[in-house]
Amino acid sequence: MEKIDIKKAQAIAKNKGLKPGKVKGTDGVQFTKGKNERLDVITWDEFEAILAKRGLAIYESGGWMKIMKA
């Protein structure tokens, strides 16, 4: 897996119909199509801030993205 920046993640997410999401009641983040009741859709700025705060990064392989420790 290759670490990618937020701009590349945004492009991949847009292509797949994904949005940044936050797990309700936690500081957990993941990508969502916006239909999961456990997740709130958030802004990319908020998503990026949470990643930085928690020491996380976005990794990509074959069009799949995963959020892991940096």
VMD Tcl script that builds the backbone (N, CA, C; Angstrom):
set m [mol new atoms 210]
animate dup $m
set s [atomselect $m all]
$s set {name element resname resid chain x y z} {
  {N N MET 1 A 0.842 -1.180 0.000}
  {CA C MET 1 A 0.000 0.000 0.000}
  {C C MET 1 A 0.885 1.240 0.000}
  {N N GLU 2 A 0.412 2.262 -0.675}
  {CA C GLU 2 A 1.153 3.516 -0.813}
  {C C GLU 2 A 0.428 4.630 -0.067}
  {N N LYS 3 A 1.172 5.393 0.736}
  {CA C LYS 3 A 0.598 6.536 1.436}
  {C C LYS 3 A 0.262 7.608 0.410}
  {N N ILE 4 A -0.948 8.176 0.511}
  {CA C ILE 4 A -1.378 9.217 -0.424}
  {C C ILE 4 A -1.769 10.477 0.346}
  {N N ASP 5 A -1.759 11.613 -0.362}
  {CA C ASP 5 A -2.160 12.860 0.283}
  {C C ASP 5 A -3.672 13.041 0.172}
  {N N ILE 6 A -4.158 14.039 0.861}
  {CA C ILE 6 A -5.608 14.273 0.944}
  {C C ILE 6 A -6.205 14.599 -0.424}
  {N N LYS 7 A -5.452 15.295 -1.282}
  {CA C LYS 7 A -5.965 15.647 -2.616}
  {C C LYS 7 A -6.228 14.390 -3.448}
  {N N LYS 8 A -5.289 13.442 -3.409}
  {CA C LYS 8 A -5.475 12.200 -4.156}
  {C C LYS 8 A -6.634 11.401 -3.565}
  {N N ALA 9 A -6.745 11.399 -2.235}
  {CA C ALA 9 A -7.852 10.697 -1.573}
  {C C ALA 9 A -9.191 11.303 -1.985}
  {N N GLN 10 A -9.240 12.630 -2.093}
  {CA C GLN 10 A -10.471 13.302 -2.514}
  {C C GLN 10 A -10.853 12.882 -3.932}
  {N N ALA 11 A -9.873 12.806 -4.820}
  {CA C ALA 11 A -10.145 12.420 -6.207}
  {C C ALA 11 A -10.657 10.986 -6.286}
  {N N ILE 12 A -10.024 10.082 -5.554}
  {CA C ILE 12 A -10.473 8.681 -5.547}
  {C C ILE 12 A -11.874 8.584 -4.947}
  {N N ALA 13 A -12.093 9.284 -3.835}
  {CA C ALA 13 A -13.398 9.264 -3.176}
  {C C ALA 13 A -14.492 9.793 -4.103}
  {N N LYS 14 A -14.216 10.895 -4.774}
  {CA C LYS 14 A -15.200 11.477 -5.695}
  {C C LYS 14 A -15.558 10.481 -6.790}
  {N N ASN 15 A -14.543 9.832 -7.324}
  {CA C ASN 15 A -14.747 8.849 -8.386}
  {C C ASN 15 A -15.600 7.669 -7.921}
  {N N LYS 16 A -15.494 7.314 -6.646}
  {CA C LYS 16 A -16.226 6.171 -6.100}
  {C C LYS 16 A -17.525 6.574 -5.402}
  {N N GLY 17 A -17.822 7.867 -5.380}
  {CA C GLY 17 A -19.043 8.330 -4.709}
  {C C GLY 17 A -18.941 8.290 -3.193}
  {N N LEU 18 A -17.722 8.454 -2.676}
  {CA C LEU 18 A -17.501 8.417 -1.234}
  {C C LEU 18 A -17.311 9.816 -0.665}
  {N N LYS 19 A -17.635 9.941 0.627}
  {CA C LYS 19 A -17.475 11.200 1.347}
  {C C LYS 19 A -16.739 10.906 2.648}
  {N N PRO 20 A -16.117 11.929 3.237}
  {CA C PRO 20 A -15.478 11.713 4.534}
  {C C PRO 20 A -16.549 11.596 5.616}
  {N N GLY 21 A -16.345 10.659 6.529}
  {CA C GLY 21 A -17.330 10.454 7.581}
  {C C GLY 21 A -16.688 10.302 8.939}
  {N N LYS 22 A -17.470 10.604 9.959}
  {CA C LYS 22 A -17.026 10.473 11.347}
  {C C LYS 22 A -18.012 9.561 12.061}
  {N N VAL 23 A -17.475 8.577 12.791}
  {CA C VAL 23 A -18.325 7.664 13.551}
  {C C VAL 23 A -18.950 8.455 14.696}
  {N N LYS 24 A -20.283 8.419 14.780}
  {CA C LYS 24 A -20.993 9.198 15.796}
  {C C LYS 24 A -20.507 8.849 17.195}
  {N N GLY 25 A -20.254 9.897 17.989}
  {CA C GLY 25 A -19.857 9.723 19.376}
  {C C GLY 25 A -18.392 9.363 19.587}
  {N N THR 26 A -17.598 9.358 18.508}
  {CA C THR 26 A -16.176 9.025 18.626}
  {C C THR 26 A -15.363 9.992 17.779}
  {N N ASP 27 A -14.055 9.782 17.753}
  {CA C ASP 27 A -13.218 10.545 16.828}
  {C C ASP 27 A -12.720 9.631 15.707}
  {N N GLY 28 A -13.424 8.529 15.497}
  {CA C GLY 28 A -13.102 7.610 14.401}
  {C C GLY 28 A -13.587 8.165 13.073}
  {N N VAL 29 A -12.787 7.977 12.033}
  {CA C VAL 29 A -13.155 8.451 10.708}
  {C C VAL 29 A -13.075 7.311 9.705}
  {N N GLN 30 A -13.876 7.418 8.668}
  {CA C GLN 30 A -13.839 6.477 7.561}
  {C C GLN 30 A -14.560 7.089 6.376}
  {N N PHE 31 A -14.456 6.430 5.239}
  {CA C PHE 31 A -15.153 6.899 4.048}
  {C C PHE 31 A -16.551 6.304 4.037}
  {N N THR 32 A -17.515 7.066 3.515}
  {CA C THR 32 A -18.899 6.630 3.510}
  {C C THR 32 A -19.603 7.096 2.237}
  {N N LYS 33 A -20.648 6.390 1.879}
  {CA C LYS 33 A -21.503 6.854 0.785}
  {C C LYS 33 A -22.609 7.749 1.334}
  {N N GLY 34 A -22.614 7.946 2.660}
  {CA C GLY 34 A -23.576 8.840 3.295}
  {C C GLY 34 A -24.877 8.172 3.685}
  {N N LYS 35 A -24.928 6.846 3.640}
  {CA C LYS 35 A -26.171 6.130 3.936}
  {C C LYS 35 A -26.108 5.338 5.235}
  {N N ASN 36 A -24.980 5.421 5.940}
  {CA C ASN 36 A -24.793 4.680 7.177}
  {C C ASN 36 A -25.230 5.556 8.354}
  {N N GLU 37 A -26.183 5.077 9.139}
  {CA C GLU 37 A -26.715 5.865 10.251}
  {C C GLU 37 A -25.714 6.038 11.384}
  {N N ARG 38 A -24.661 5.226 11.414}
  {CA C ARG 38 A -23.641 5.332 12.463}
  {C C ARG 38 A -22.613 6.413 12.146}
  {N N LEU 39 A -22.667 6.967 10.939}
  {CA C LEU 39 A -21.666 7.943 10.503}
  {C C LEU 39 A -22.306 9.276 10.159}
  {N N ASP 40 A -21.581 10.337 10.492}
  {CA C ASP 40 A -21.954 11.681 10.058}
  {C C ASP 40 A -20.997 12.092 8.947}
  {N N VAL 41 A -21.533 12.618 7.850}
  {CA C VAL 41 A -20.683 13.146 6.788}
  {C C VAL 41 A -20.082 14.449 7.308}
  {N N ILE 42 A -18.756 14.597 7.140}
  {CA C ILE 42 A -18.046 15.785 7.615}
  {C C ILE 42 A -17.312 16.428 6.439}
  {N N THR 43 A -16.744 17.592 6.683}
  {CA C THR 43 A -15.985 18.276 5.631}
  {C C THR 43 A -14.618 17.624 5.480}
  {N N TRP 44 A -14.008 17.837 4.330}
  {CA C TRP 44 A -12.656 17.322 4.110}
  {C C TRP 44 A -11.671 17.968 5.078}
  {N N ASP 45 A -11.883 19.239 5.410}
  {CA C ASP 45 A -10.997 19.920 6.353}
  {C C ASP 45 A -11.066 19.267 7.733}
  {N N GLU 46 A -12.279 18.956 8.191}
  {CA C GLU 46 A -12.453 18.297 9.488}
  {C C GLU 46 A -11.839 16.891 9.453}
  {N N PHE 47 A -12.052 16.187 8.353}
  {CA C PHE 47 A -11.498 14.840 8.166}
  {C C PHE 47 A -9.973 14.880 8.266}
  {N N GLU 48 A -9.368 15.834 7.556}
  {CA C GLU 48 A -7.915 15.965 7.550}
  {C C GLU 48 A -7.393 16.328 8.947}
  {N N ALA 49 A -8.110 17.188 9.669}
  {CA C ALA 49 A -7.700 17.589 11.017}
  {C C ALA 49 A -7.731 16.401 11.979}
  {N N ILE 50 A -8.750 15.563 11.866}
  {CA C ILE 50 A -8.847 14.379 12.726}
  {C C ILE 50 A -7.716 13.403 12.409}
  {N N LEU 51 A -7.421 13.215 11.122}
  {CA C LEU 51 A -6.309 12.340 10.747}
  {C C LEU 51 A -5.010 12.827 11.392}
  {N N ALA 52 A -4.742 14.119 11.289}
  {CA C ALA 52 A -3.512 14.692 11.840}
  {C C ALA 52 A -3.475 14.540 13.361}
  {N N LYS 53 A -4.592 14.826 14.015}
  {CA C LYS 53 A -4.674 14.751 15.471}
  {C C LYS 53 A -4.408 13.327 15.967}
  {N N ARG 54 A -4.898 12.349 15.236}
  {CA C ARG 54 A -4.776 10.945 15.660}
  {C C ARG 54 A -3.552 10.246 15.075}
  {N N GLY 55 A -2.743 10.964 14.279}
  {CA C GLY 55 A -1.546 10.365 13.701}
  {C C GLY 55 A -1.854 9.320 12.649}
  {N N LEU 56 A -2.926 9.564 11.884}
  {CA C LEU 56 A -3.360 8.627 10.844}
  {C C LEU 56 A -3.027 9.159 9.461}
  {N N ALA 57 A -2.980 8.256 8.506}
  {CA C ALA 57 A -2.745 8.624 7.113}
  {C C ALA 57 A -3.617 7.730 6.238}
  {N N ILE 58 A -3.791 8.151 4.987}
  {CA C ILE 58 A -4.582 7.384 4.025}
  {C C ILE 58 A -3.622 6.640 3.115}
  {N N TYR 59 A -3.878 5.363 2.948}
  {CA C TYR 59 A -3.075 4.508 2.083}
  {C C TYR 59 A -3.977 3.966 0.984}
  {N N GLU 60 A -3.381 3.736 -0.200}
  {CA C GLU 60 A -4.153 3.293 -1.361}
  {C C GLU 60 A -3.414 2.166 -2.061}
  {N N SER 61 A -4.197 1.226 -2.559}
  {CA C SER 61 A -3.659 0.144 -3.376}
  {C C SER 61 A -4.763 -0.334 -4.301}
  {N N GLY 62 A -4.515 -0.271 -5.586}
  {CA C GLY 62 A -5.493 -0.750 -6.557}
  {C C GLY 62 A -6.837 -0.051 -6.490}
  {N N GLY 63 A -6.828 1.222 -6.096}
  {CA C GLY 63 A -8.088 1.973 -6.019}
  {C C GLY 63 A -8.800 1.843 -4.681}
  {N N TRP 64 A -8.290 1.017 -3.782}
  {CA C TRP 64 A -8.874 0.865 -2.453}
  {C C TRP 64 A -8.106 1.736 -1.469}
  {N N MET 65 A -8.841 2.415 -0.607}
  {CA C MET 65 A -8.196 3.276 0.387}
  {C C MET 65 A -8.407 2.707 1.783}
  {N N LYS 66 A -7.391 2.885 2.612}
  {CA C LYS 66 A -7.462 2.424 3.995}
  {C C LYS 66 A -6.816 3.481 4.872}
  {N N ILE 67 A -7.408 3.722 6.032}
  {CA C ILE 67 A -6.876 4.682 6.984}
  {C C ILE 67 A -6.122 3.888 8.056}
  {N N MET 68 A -4.830 4.236 8.210}
  {CA C MET 68 A -3.985 3.522 9.168}
  {C C MET 68 A -3.054 4.502 9.860}
  {N N LYS 69 A -2.390 4.019 10.908}
  {CA C LYS 69 A -1.372 4.831 11.586}
  {C C LYS 69 A -0.308 5.243 10.589}
  {N N ALA 70 A 0.118 6.489 10.661}
  {CA C ALA 70 A 1.134 7.010 9.738}
  {C C ALA 70 A 2.508 6.446 10.049}
}
mol reanalyze $m
mol bondsrecalc $m
mol representation Tube
mol addrep $m
